[in-house]
Amino acid sequence: MTTPLRIGICGLGTVGQAVVRLLREEGETLARRAPRPLEITALGMRSPKAGFDPGSLPVYQDVLAVARDPAVDVVVELMGGTEDAKTLVELALAEGKAVVTANKALLSEHGDALFAAATAKGLPLAFEAAVAGGIPIIKALREGLAGNRINWLAGIINGTSNFILTEMASAGRAFEDVLKEAQALGYAEADPTFDVEGIDAAHKLSLLASLAFGVPIASAKVFSEGLSRVTPEDFRYAEAFGYRIKPLALARRRAAGLELRVHPALVPESTLFAQVNGVQNAVMVGGHAVGPTLYVGAGAGGDATASAVVADLMDLARSTLGAMPPLAYRAEEQGSDPALSSAAFQAPAYLRILAEDAPGVLAQVATLLSAEGINIEALMQKAQDSVAVDGVTYVPIVLLTRTAEEAAIDRAIAALEALPAVRGSVLRLRVESFGA
């Protein structure tokens, strides 16, 4: 009889239970697809989980005991967090066991060291579930697109943010209102900072950029900007220009270095990318040979993430991961392309300016933009959106610029906000057409 791949699962929350269920329910089918059957031999959970039956499987409250168990070949880390997870992964590798993880924060902060440790031991450290849930984007970048030089990639890789912006667009609701609903539905945590400020997406983008461009993981160098300043009116203005607003993660190779950024952005409504709504994820990759390719699917949830975890286990059973560099490039061949500062980014911009409804104000706006070498692509002024403050009528001036360096846009915004006729801050959203 073929020796099974013996699996120890640490963390029996939503994802861990879904992995157990998938392996139990689909075990026969999985065995027909791999030369070795997949067998759960140990579980690690610190406290009992309501409604979860471990059956006859040994259960360790000390999850480190799973890594030490001689009846385990591969440790599946699904605990979340970073420090305890790091200790578990390090111990598993030291004990000679392969590792599968869904932990993007762990890999973003400690991935370079953990991958080096795995390589030194000749062991796989697989992480398909760490980015975009059930979408096989890691495999696509590392294997399917291996014949391409990747020039750029863009993604909607945080389902919570996409849900919020989709609801704001479709129902004209305010950010705070939709955020409360997302929390009630379980899409957002009680503290939603990681999702709505782009931190979660930045962690994921750092992994994708490393795979795409052959550079060390650099989440600290990813520029991120949150959603809270986007209003229902911005969706109407964007639609009038032919765009939709999406929570974008973008990595682009420039001559001077790499653009790595996460923020809400205007995308052309004619693209398939613009049709990705709700909690769905999508990643678009631009290869020099194949051109743009698009991957869409469930980016979170127990079953979707379990699908990716089990895919990694199947690769281990097939012995297809052992000789493959975890981040697609051999560590000694990783490049040193710098991550550009946000001042060096290049993109068109959407600007919303609340300005006094008076003659000459538009001319002042145009003059300040021109002084920074910024051309206006389109402009609108909606009198029906005017507001009166202290007897003065203000009206939104909404415009699209042509491509400009971010530093020039920053200077122009500072000058606009200093105008006596302008009230409050200027909203800037970036515009992306992909591949340009």
DRENDO-1510 file (C-alpha; in Angstrom, 1 decimal, always signed):
<recs>
REC; n; res; u; v; w
REC; 1; MET; +0.0; +0.0; +0.0 .
REC; 2; THR; +1.2; +3.5; -0.8 .
REC; 3; THR; +2.5; +5.4; +2.2 .
REC; 4; PRO; +0.1; +8.3; +2.9 .
REC; 5; LEU; +1.1; +12.0; +3.3 .
REC; 6; ARG; +0.5; +12.5; +7.0 .
REC; 7; ILE; -0.9; +15.9; +7.9 .
REC; 8; GLY; -1.0; +17.8; +11.1 .
REC; 9; ILE; -3.4; +20.8; +11.2 .
REC; 10; CYS; -2.8; +23.7; +13.6 .
REC; 11; GLY; -5.7; +26.1; +14.0 .
REC; 12; LEU; -9.2; +24.8; +13.8 .
REC; 13; GLY; -11.1; +28.0; +13.2 .
REC; 14; THR; -13.2; +28.5; +10.1 .
REC; 15; VAL; -10.5; +27.7; +7.6 .
REC; 16; GLY; -9.0; +24.8; +9.6 .
REC; 17; GLN; -12.4; +23.1; +10.0 .
REC; 18; ALA; -13.1; +23.6; +6.3 .
REC; 19; VAL; -9.8; +21.9; +5.5 .
REC; 20; VAL; -10.6; +18.9; +7.7 .
REC; 21; ARG; -14.1; +18.7; +6.1 .
REC; 22; LEU; -12.7; +18.8; +2.6 .
REC; 23; LEU; -10.1; +16.1; +3.3 .
REC; 24; ARG; -12.7; +13.9; +4.9 .
REC; 25; GLU; -15.4; +14.4; +2.3 .
REC; 26; GLU; -13.2; +14.3; -0.8 .
REC; 27; GLY; -10.6; +11.9; +0.4 .
REC; 28; GLU; -11.4; +9.2; -2.2 .
REC; 29; THR; -11.4; +11.7; -5.1 .
REC; 30; LEU; -8.1; +13.3; -3.9 .
REC; 31; ALA; -6.5; +9.9; -3.6 .
REC; 32; ARG; -7.3; +9.1; -7.2 .
REC; 33; ARG; -5.5; +12.3; -8.3 .
REC; 34; ALA; -2.3; +11.8; -6.3 .
REC; 35; PRO; +0.2; +9.0; -6.0 .
REC; 36; ARG; -0.2; +9.2; -2.2 .
REC; 37; PRO; -3.4; +9.5; -0.1 .
REC; 38; LEU; -3.8; +12.5; +2.2 .
REC; 39; GLU; -4.3; +11.5; +5.8 .
REC; 40; ILE; -4.9; +13.7; +8.8 .
REC; 41; THR; -2.9; +12.3; +11.7 .
REC; 42; ALA; -2.9; +15.2; +14.3 .
REC; 43; LEU; -4.8; +18.3; +15.2 .
REC; 44; GLY; -3.5; +21.3; +17.2 .
REC; 45; MET; -6.1; +23.6; +18.9 .
REC; 46; ARG; -5.7; +25.5; +22.1 .
REC; 47; SER; -9.4; +25.3; +23.0 .
REC; 48; PRO; -12.4; +23.1; +21.9 .
REC; 49; LYS; -14.4; +24.5; +19.0 .
REC; 50; ALA; -18.2; +24.3; +19.3 .
REC; 51; GLY; -19.7; +21.9; +16.8 .
REC; 52; PHE; -16.4; +20.4; +15.7 .
REC; 53; ASP; -15.8; +16.7; +16.1 .
REC; 54; PRO; -12.2; +15.6; +15.9 .
REC; 55; GLY; -13.2; +12.0; +15.9 .
REC; 56; SER; -10.4; +9.6; +16.9 .
REC; 57; LEU; -7.7; +12.0; +15.9 .
REC; 58; PRO; -5.1; +13.1; +18.5 .
REC; 59; VAL; -5.7; +16.7; +19.6 .
REC; 60; TYR; -2.8; +18.8; +21.1 .
REC; 61; GLN; -3.5; +21.9; +23.1 .
REC; 62; ASP; +0.2; +22.7; +22.7 .
REC; 63; VAL; +0.3; +23.2; +18.9 .
REC; 64; LEU; +4.1; +22.8; +18.9 .
REC; 65; ALA; +3.6; +19.2; +19.8 .
REC; 66; VAL; +2.1; +18.7; +16.3 .
REC; 67; ALA; +5.4; +19.8; +14.8 .
REC; 68; ARG; +7.2; +17.3; +17.0 .
REC; 69; ASP; +4.9; +14.4; +16.3 .
REC; 70; PRO; +6.8; +11.7; +14.4 .
REC; 71; ALA; +3.5; +10.7; +12.7 .
REC; 72; VAL; +3.3; +14.0; +10.9 .
REC; 73; ASP; +5.0; +14.7; +7.6 .
REC; 74; VAL; +3.5; +18.2; +6.9 .
REC; 75; VAL; +2.4; +20.9; +9.3 .
REC; 76; VAL; -0.5; +23.1; +8.1 .
REC; 77; GLU; -0.4; +26.4; +9.9 .
REC; 78; LEU; -3.9; +28.1; +10.1 .
REC; 79; MET; -3.7; +29.9; +13.4 .
REC; 80; GLY; -3.2; +33.4; +12.2 .
REC; 81; GLY; -1.1; +36.0; +13.9 .
REC; 82; THR; +2.6; +36.2; +13.5 .
REC; 83; GLU; +4.8; +35.4; +16.5 .
REC; 84; ASP; +3.3; +32.0; +17.6 .
REC; 85; ALA; +2.9; +31.0; +13.9 .
REC; 86; LYS; +6.5; +31.9; +13.3 .
REC; 87; THR; +7.6; +29.7; +16.2 .
REC; 88; LEU; +5.5; +26.8; +14.9 .
REC; 89; VAL; +6.8; +27.1; +11.3 .
REC; 90; GLU; +10.4; +27.4; +12.5 .
REC; 91; LEU; +10.0; +24.3; +14.7 .
REC; 92; ALA; +8.3; +22.3; +11.9 .
REC; 93; LEU; +11.1; +23.0; +9.5 .
REC; 94; ALA; +13.7; +22.2; +12.2 .
REC; 95; GLU; +11.9; +18.8; +12.7 .
REC; 96; GLY; +12.2; +18.1; +9.0 .
REC; 97; LYS; +8.6; +18.6; +8.1 .
REC; 98; ALA; +7.1; +20.4; +5.1 .
REC; 99; VAL; +4.8; +23.4; +5.9 .
REC; 100; VAL; +1.6; +24.7; +4.3 .
REC; 101; THR; +0.3; +28.1; +5.5 .
REC; 102; ALA; -2.4; +30.6; +4.7 .
REC; 103; ASN; -0.8; +33.3; +6.8 .
REC; 104; LYS; +0.0; +36.4; +4.6 .
REC; 105; ALA; +1.0; +38.5; +7.6 .
REC; 106; LEU; +3.5; +35.9; +8.8 .
REC; 107; LEU; +5.1; +35.7; +5.3 .
REC; 108; SER; +5.0; +39.4; +4.7 .
REC; 109; GLU; +6.9; +40.1; +7.9 .
REC; 110; HIS; +9.1; +37.0; +8.2 .
REC; 111; GLY; +8.8; +35.2; +4.8 .
REC; 112; ASP; +12.4; +35.9; +3.6 .
REC; 113; ALA; +13.9; +34.2; +6.7 .
REC; 114; LEU; +11.4; +31.4; +6.7 .
REC; 115; PHE; +11.8; +30.6; +3.0 .
REC; 116; ALA; +15.6; +30.6; +3.5 .
REC; 117; ALA; +15.2; +28.2; +6.4 .
REC; 118; ALA; +13.0; +25.9; +4.3 .
REC; 119; THR; +15.4; +26.0; +1.4 .
REC; 120; ALA; +18.4; +25.2; +3.6 .
REC; 121; LYS; +16.5; +22.1; +4.9 .
REC; 122; GLY; +15.4; +21.2; +1.4 .
REC; 123; LEU; +11.8; +21.4; +2.5 .
REC; 124; PRO; +8.7; +23.0; +0.9 .
REC; 125; LEU; +6.9; +26.0; +2.5 .
REC; 126; ALA; +3.7; +26.3; +0.4 .
REC; 127; PHE; +1.4; +29.3; +0.7 .
REC; 128; GLU; -1.2; +29.3; -2.1 .
REC; 129; ALA; -4.0; +30.2; +0.4 .
REC; 130; ALA; -2.1; +33.3; +1.6 .
REC; 131; VAL; -3.2; +35.5; -1.3 .
REC; 132; ALA; -6.7; +35.7; -2.9 .
REC; 133; GLY; -8.2; +32.7; -1.2 .
REC; 134; GLY; -9.3; +30.1; -3.7 .
REC; 135; ILE; -7.8; +31.8; -6.7 .
REC; 136; PRO; -4.6; +29.9; -7.8 .
REC; 137; ILE; -2.6; +33.1; -8.3 .
REC; 138; ILE; +0.6; +31.8; -6.6 .
REC; 139; LYS; +0.7; +28.8; -8.9 .
REC; 140; ALA; -0.1; +31.0; -11.9 .
REC; 141; LEU; +2.8; +33.3; -11.2 .
REC; 142; ARG; +5.3; +30.6; -10.2 .
REC; 143; GLU; +4.4; +28.0; -12.8 .
REC; 144; GLY; +1.8; +29.0; -15.4 .
REC; 145; LEU; +3.5; +32.3; -16.3 .
REC; 146; ALA; +7.1; +31.1; -15.8 .
REC; 147; GLY; +7.9; +31.9; -19.5 .
REC; 148; ASN; +7.0; +35.5; -19.1 .
REC; 149; ARG; +8.7; +38.6; -17.9 .
REC; 150; ILE; +6.0; +40.2; -15.6 .
REC; 151; ASN; +5.7; +43.9; -16.2 .
REC; 152; TRP; +2.8; +44.7; -13.9 .
REC; 153; LEU; +0.0; +43.2; -11.9 .
REC; 154; ALA; -3.1; +44.6; -10.3 .
REC; 155; GLY; -5.5; +43.1; -7.9 .
REC; 156; ILE; -8.7; +43.4; -5.9 .
REC; 157; ILE; -7.3; +41.3; -3.1 .
REC; 158; ASN; -9.3; +42.4; +0.0 .
REC; 159; GLY; -12.9; +41.3; -0.1 .
REC; 160; THR; -14.0; +43.5; +2.8 .
REC; 161; SER; -12.9; +46.7; +0.9 .
REC; 162; ASN; -14.4; +45.5; -2.3 .
REC; 163; PHE; -17.7; +44.8; -0.5 .
REC; 164; ILE; -17.7; +48.3; +1.0 .
REC; 165; LEU; -17.0; +50.1; -2.3 .
REC; 166; THR; -19.5; +47.9; -4.2 .
REC; 167; GLU; -22.3; +48.7; -1.7 .
REC; 168; MET; -21.4; +52.4; -1.7 .
REC; 169; ALA; -21.6; +52.4; -5.5 .
REC; 170; SER; -24.8; +50.4; -5.9 .
REC; 171; ALA; -26.9; +51.9; -3.1 .
REC; 172; GLY; -25.4; +55.4; -2.6 .
REC; 173; ARG; -24.6; +54.6; +1.0 .
REC; 174; ALA; -21.9; +56.3; +3.2 .
REC; 175; PHE; -18.7; +54.5; +4.1 .
REC; 176; GLU; -19.5; +54.4; +7.8 .
REC; 177; ASP; -22.9; +52.8; +7.2 .
REC; 178; VAL; -21.6; +50.1; +4.9 .
REC; 179; LEU; -18.7; +49.4; +7.3 .
REC; 180; LYS; -21.1; +48.6; +10.1 .
REC; 181; GLU; -23.0; +46.2; +7.8 .
REC; 182; ALA; -19.7; +44.5; +6.8 .
REC; 183; GLN; -18.9; +44.0; +10.5 .
REC; 184; ALA; -22.4; +42.6; +11.2 .
REC; 185; LEU; -22.0; +40.2; +8.3 .
REC; 186; GLY; -18.6; +39.0; +9.5 .
REC; 187; TYR; -16.7; +40.5; +6.5 .
REC; 188; ALA; -14.9; +43.1; +8.7 .
REC; 189; GLU; -13.4; +42.7; +12.2 .
REC; 190; ALA; -14.4; +44.8; +15.2 .
REC; 191; ASP; -11.2; +46.7; +14.4 .
REC; 192; PRO; -11.3; +47.0; +10.6 .
REC; 193; THR; -8.1; +48.8; +10.2 .
REC; 194; PHE; -6.2; +46.1; +8.4 .
REC; 195; ASP; -8.9; +45.9; +5.8 .
REC; 196; VAL; -10.0; +49.4; +5.2 .
REC; 197; GLU; -6.6; +51.1; +5.5 .
REC; 198; GLY; -5.0; +48.7; +3.0 .
REC; 199; ILE; -2.7; +46.9; +5.3 .
REC; 200; ASP; -4.0; +43.4; +4.6 .
REC; 201; ALA; -3.8; +44.1; +0.8 .
REC; 202; ALA; -0.2; +45.5; +1.2 .
REC; 203; HIS; +0.9; +42.2; +2.9 .
REC; 204; LYS; -0.5; +40.2; +0.0 .
REC; 205; LEU; +0.9; +42.6; -2.7 .
REC; 206; SER; +4.4; +42.2; -1.2 .
REC; 207; LEU; +4.2; +38.5; -1.8 .
REC; 208; LEU; +2.8; +38.9; -5.3 .
REC; 209; ALA; +5.5; +41.4; -6.2 .
REC; 210; SER; +8.3; +39.1; -4.9 .
REC; 211; LEU; +7.0; +36.3; -7.1 .
REC; 212; ALA; +6.4; +38.5; -10.1 .
REC; 213; PHE; +9.7; +40.5; -10.1 .
REC; 214; GLY; +12.2; +38.3; -8.2 .
REC; 215; VAL; +12.8; +40.7; -5.3 .
REC; 216; PRO; +12.8; +40.1; -1.5 .
REC; 217; ILE; +9.5; +40.6; +0.3 .
REC; 218; ALA; +9.0; +44.2; +1.1 .
REC; 219; SER; +5.6; +44.9; +2.7 .
REC; 220; ALA; +7.0; +47.9; +4.6 .
REC; 221; LYS; +7.7; +49.6; +1.3 .
REC; 222; VAL; +4.2; +49.2; -0.1 .
REC; 223; PHE; +2.3; +52.5; -0.1 .
REC; 224; SER; -1.2; +52.2; +1.2 .
REC; 225; GLU; -4.2; +54.5; +1.5 .
REC; 226; GLY; -7.6; +53.8; +3.0 .
REC; 227; LEU; -11.2; +54.1; +1.9 .
REC; 228; SER; -12.8; +56.5; +4.4 .
REC; 229; ARG; -12.6; +59.7; +2.4 .
REC; 230; VAL; -14.5; +58.3; -0.6 .
REC; 231; THR; -18.1; +59.5; -0.6 .
REC; 232; PRO; -21.3; +58.4; -2.5 .
REC; 233; GLU; -20.9; +61.4; -4.8 .
REC; 234; ASP; -17.5; +60.2; -6.0 .
REC; 235; PHE; -19.1; +57.1; -7.5 .
REC; 236; ARG; -21.6; +59.3; -9.4 .
REC; 237; TYR; -18.8; +61.5; -10.7 .
REC; 238; ALA; -16.6; +58.5; -11.6 .
REC; 239; GLU; -19.5; +56.9; -13.5 .
REC; 240; ALA; -20.0; +60.2; -15.4 .
REC; 241; PHE; -16.4; +59.9; -16.6 .
REC; 242; GLY; -16.8; +56.3; -17.5 .
REC; 243; TYR; -15.0; +54.7; -14.5 .
REC; 244; ARG; -15.8; +52.7; -11.3 .
REC; 245; ILE; -14.0; +52.9; -8.0 .
REC; 246; LYS; -12.2; +49.8; -6.8 .
REC; 247; PRO; -9.8; +48.9; -4.0 .
REC; 248; LEU; -6.7; +48.4; -6.1 .
REC; 249; ALA; -3.4; +46.8; -5.3 .
REC; 250; LEU; -0.8; +47.5; -8.0 .
REC; 251; ALA; +2.7; +46.5; -8.7 .
REC; 252; ARG; +4.5; +47.9; -11.8 .
REC; 253; ARG; +8.0; +47.7; -13.0 .
REC; 254; ARG; +9.4; +51.1; -13.9 .
REC; 255; ALA; +12.9; +51.9; -15.2 .
REC; 256; ALA; +13.8; +53.5; -11.9 .
REC; 257; GLY; +12.3; +50.8; -9.7 .
REC; 258; LEU; +9.0; +49.2; -8.6 .
REC; 259; GLU; +5.7; +50.9; -7.9 .
REC; 260; LEU; +4.0; +49.1; -5.0 .
REC; 261; ARG; +0.7; +50.7; -3.9 .
REC; 262; VAL; -2.7; +49.9; -2.4 .
REC; 263; HIS; -5.5; +52.5; -2.6 .
REC; 264; PRO; -9.0; +53.1; -4.0 .
REC; 265; ALA; -8.7; +53.9; -7.7 .
REC; 266; LEU; -10.8; +54.7; -10.8 .
REC; 267; VAL; -10.8; +51.8; -13.3 .
REC; 268; PRO; -12.5; +51.9; -16.8 .
REC; 269; GLU; -16.0; +50.6; -16.5 .
REC; 270; SER; -15.4; +48.7; -19.8 .
REC; 271; THR; -12.9; +46.3; -18.3 .
REC; 272; LEU; -13.8; +43.0; -16.8 .
REC; 273; PHE; -11.9; +44.1; -13.7 .
REC; 274; ALA; -14.6; +46.7; -13.0 .
REC; 275; GLN; -17.3; +44.0; -12.9 .
REC; 276; VAL; -15.7; +42.2; -9.9 .
REC; 277; ASN; -18.1; +43.1; -7.0 .
REC; 278; GLY; -18.9; +42.2; -3.4 .
REC; 279; VAL; -16.4; +40.0; -1.6 .
REC; 280; GLN; -15.0; +38.6; -4.8 .
REC; 281; ASN; -11.3; +38.9; -5.6 .
REC; 282; ALA; -9.5; +39.4; -8.9 .
REC; 283; VAL; -5.8; +39.6; -10.0 .
REC; 284; MET; -4.7; +40.8; -13.4 .
REC; 285; VAL; -1.2; +40.0; -14.6 .
REC; 286; GLY; +0.6; +41.6; -17.5 .
REC; 287; GLY; +3.2; +39.3; -19.0 .
REC; 288; HIS; +5.5; +40.3; -21.9 .
REC; 289; ALA; +4.6; +37.3; -24.0 .
REC; 290; VAL; +1.0; +36.4; -23.0 .
REC; 291; GLY; -0.3; +40.0; -22.4 .
REC; 292; PRO; -2.9; +40.6; -19.7 .
REC; 293; THR; -4.5; +37.6; -17.9 .
REC; 294; LEU; -7.2; +37.8; -15.4 .
REC; 295; TYR; -8.0; +35.5; -12.4 .
REC; 296; VAL; -11.3; +35.9; -10.6 .
REC; 297; GLY; -12.9; +34.0; -7.7 .
REC; 298; ALA; -13.7; +33.8; -4.0 .
REC; 299; GLY; -10.9; +35.6; -2.1 .
REC; 300; ALA; -11.9; +34.5; +1.4 .
REC; 301; GLY; -14.1; +32.2; +3.4 .
REC; 302; GLY; -13.4; +28.8; +4.8 .
REC; 303; ASP; -14.2; +26.7; +1.8 .
REC; 304; ALA; -12.3; +28.9; -0.7 .
REC; 305; THR; -9.2; +29.1; +1.4 .
REC; 306; ALA; -9.4; +25.3; +2.2 .
REC; 307; SER; -9.4; +24.7; -1.5 .
REC; 308; ALA; -6.0; +26.5; -1.8 .
REC; 309; VAL; -4.6; +24.7; +1.2 .
REC; 310; VAL; -5.6; +21.3; -0.1 .
REC; 311; ALA; -4.1; +22.2; -3.5 .
REC; 312; ASP; -0.8; +22.7; -1.8 .
REC; 313; LEU; -1.1; +19.4; +0.0 .
REC; 314; MET; -1.8; +17.7; -3.3 .
REC; 315; ASP; +1.3; +19.2; -4.8 .
REC; 316; LEU; +3.3; +17.8; -1.8 .
REC; 317; ALA; +1.7; +14.4; -2.4 .
REC; 318; ARG; +2.8; +14.6; -6.0 .
REC; 319; SER; +6.3; +15.8; -4.9 .
REC; 320; THR; +6.1; +18.8; -7.3 .
REC; 321; LEU; +7.1; +21.4; -4.7 .
REC; 322; GLY; +10.5; +20.1; -3.5 .
REC; 323; ALA; +12.8; +21.5; -6.1 .
REC; 324; MET; +10.8; +24.7; -6.9 .
REC; 325; PRO; +11.9; +28.0; -5.4 .
REC; 326; PRO; +9.2; +29.1; -3.0 .
REC; 327; LEU; +9.1; +32.6; -4.5 .
REC; 328; ALA; +9.7; +31.5; -8.1 .
REC; 329; TYR; +13.3; +32.8; -8.2 .
REC; 330; ARG; +16.3; +31.2; -6.5 .
REC; 331; ALA; +17.2; +33.3; -3.4 .
REC; 332; GLU; +20.7; +34.1; -4.7 .
REC; 333; GLU; +19.2; +35.3; -8.0 .
REC; 334; GLN; +16.7; +37.8; -6.5 .
REC; 335; GLY; +17.2; +41.3; -7.8 .
REC; 336; SER; +17.7; +44.6; -5.9 .
REC; 337; ASP; +15.1; +46.8; -7.7 .
REC; 338; PRO; +14.2; +49.5; -5.3 .
REC; 339; ALA; +10.7; +50.2; -4.2 .
REC; 340; LEU; +9.9; +53.7; -5.4 .
REC; 341; SER; +8.7; +56.4; -3.0 .
REC; 342; SER; +5.1; +57.5; -3.6 .
REC; 343; ALA; +6.4; +60.8; -5.0 .
REC; 344; ALA; +7.8; +58.9; -8.0 .
REC; 345; PHE; +4.5; +57.1; -8.9 .
REC; 346; GLN; +3.0; +58.0; -12.2 .
REC; 347; ALA; -0.7; +57.9; -12.9 .
REC; 348; PRO; -3.7; +60.1; -13.9 .
REC; 349; ALA; -5.6; +61.5; -11.0 .
REC; 350; TYR; -9.2; +62.2; -10.0 .
REC; 351; LEU; -9.5; +65.4; -8.0 .
REC; 352; ARG; -12.6; +66.5; -6.1 .
REC; 353; ILE; -12.3; +70.1; -4.9 .
REC; 354; LEU; -15.0; +71.9; -2.9 .
REC; 355; ALA; -14.7; +75.5; -4.1 .
REC; 356; GLU; -16.6; +78.8; -3.8 .
REC; 357; ASP; -19.2; +79.2; -6.6 .
REC; 358; ALA; -17.7; +82.4; -7.9 .
REC; 359; PRO; -16.2; +83.7; -11.2 .
REC; 360; GLY; -12.6; +83.0; -11.7 .
REC; 361; VAL; -12.2; +80.0; -9.4 .
REC; 362; LEU; -12.0; +77.5; -12.2 .
REC; 363; ALA; -9.3; +79.6; -13.8 .
REC; 364; GLN; -7.3; +79.6; -10.5 .
REC; 365; VAL; -7.6; +75.8; -10.4 .
REC; 366; ALA; -6.4; +75.4; -14.0 .
REC; 367; THR; -3.5; +77.8; -13.4 .
REC; 368; LEU; -2.2; +76.0; -10.4 .
REC; 369; LEU; -2.4; +72.6; -12.2 .
REC; 370; SER; -0.7; +74.1; -15.2 .
REC; 371; ALA; +2.1; +75.5; -13.1 .
REC; 372; GLU; +3.0; +71.9; -12.1 .
REC; 373; GLY; +2.8; +70.7; -15.7 .
REC; 374; ILE; -0.5; +68.8; -15.1 .
REC; 375; ASN; -2.9; +68.7; -18.0 .
REC; 376; ILE; -6.7; +68.3; -17.4 .
REC; 377; GLU; -8.3; +65.4; -19.3 .
REC; 378; ALA; -11.9; +66.1; -18.3 .
REC; 379; LEU; -13.8; +68.4; -15.9 .
REC; 380; MET; -17.3; +68.8; -14.4 .
REC; 381; GLN; -19.0; +71.1; -12.0 .
REC; 382; LYS; -22.3; +69.9; -10.5 .
REC; 383; ALA; -24.4; +72.8; -9.3 .
REC; 384; GLN; -27.0; +70.4; -7.8 .
REC; 385; ASP; -24.3; +69.2; -5.3 .
REC; 386; SER; -23.6; +72.8; -4.0 .
REC; 387; VAL; -23.6; +73.4; -0.2 .
REC; 388; ALA; -24.0; +76.7; +1.7 .
REC; 389; VAL; -21.6; +77.4; +4.6 .
REC; 390; ASP; -21.7; +80.6; +6.5 .
REC; 391; GLY; -23.6; +82.3; +3.7 .
REC; 392; VAL; -21.1; +81.2; +1.0 .
REC; 393; THR; -22.1; +78.7; -1.7 .
REC; 394; TYR; -19.6; +76.0; -2.5 .
REC; 395; VAL; -19.7; +73.6; -5.4 .
REC; 396; PRO; -17.6; +70.5; -6.2 .
REC; 397; ILE; -15.2; +70.8; -9.0 .
REC; 398; VAL; -14.4; +67.3; -10.2 .
REC; 399; LEU; -11.6; +66.7; -12.8 .
REC; 400; LEU; -9.4; +64.0; -14.3 .
REC; 401; THR; -5.8; +64.8; -15.1 .
REC; 402; ARG; -3.5; +63.2; -17.6 .
REC; 403; THR; -0.6; +61.1; -16.3 .
REC; 404; ALA; +1.6; +63.0; -13.9 .
REC; 405; GLU; +4.2; +62.3; -11.3 .
REC; 406; GLU; +2.7; +62.0; -7.8 .
REC; 407; ALA; +5.1; +64.7; -6.5 .
REC; 408; ALA; +3.6; +67.2; -8.9 .
REC; 409; ILE; +0.0; +66.2; -7.9 .
REC; 410; ASP; +1.0; +66.6; -4.3 .
REC; 411; ARG; +2.3; +70.1; -4.8 .
REC; 412; ALA; -0.8; +71.1; -6.8 .
REC; 413; ILE; -3.1; +69.7; -4.1 .
REC; 414; ALA; -1.2; +71.7; -1.4 .
REC; 415; ALA; -1.6; +74.9; -3.5 .
REC; 416; LEU; -5.3; +74.2; -4.2 .
REC; 417; GLU; -6.0; +73.7; -0.5 .
REC; 418; ALA; -4.3; +77.0; +0.2 .
REC; 419; LEU; -6.7; +79.0; -2.0 .
REC; 420; PRO; -9.1; +81.1; -0.1 .
REC; 421; ALA; -11.9; +79.9; -2.4 .
REC; 422; VAL; -11.3; +76.2; -1.6 .
REC; 423; ARG; -12.9; +74.7; +1.5 .
REC; 424; GLY; -11.4; +71.7; +3.3 .
REC; 425; SER; -9.1; +69.1; +1.8 .
REC; 426; VAL; -8.9; +67.9; -1.8 .
REC; 427; LEU; -9.7; +64.3; -2.5 .
REC; 428; ARG; -7.3; +62.6; -4.8 .
REC; 429; LEU; -7.9; +59.1; -6.3 .
REC; 430; ARG; -5.6; +57.5; -8.8 .
REC; 431; VAL; -6.8; +56.3; -12.2 .
REC; 432; GLU; -5.6; +53.0; -13.6 .
REC; 433; SER; -6.1; +51.6; -17.1 .
REC; 434; PHE; -3.7; +48.6; -16.6 .
REC; 435; GLY; -0.6; +48.0; -18.5 .
REC; 436; ALA; -0.1; +51.5; -19.6 .
</recs>
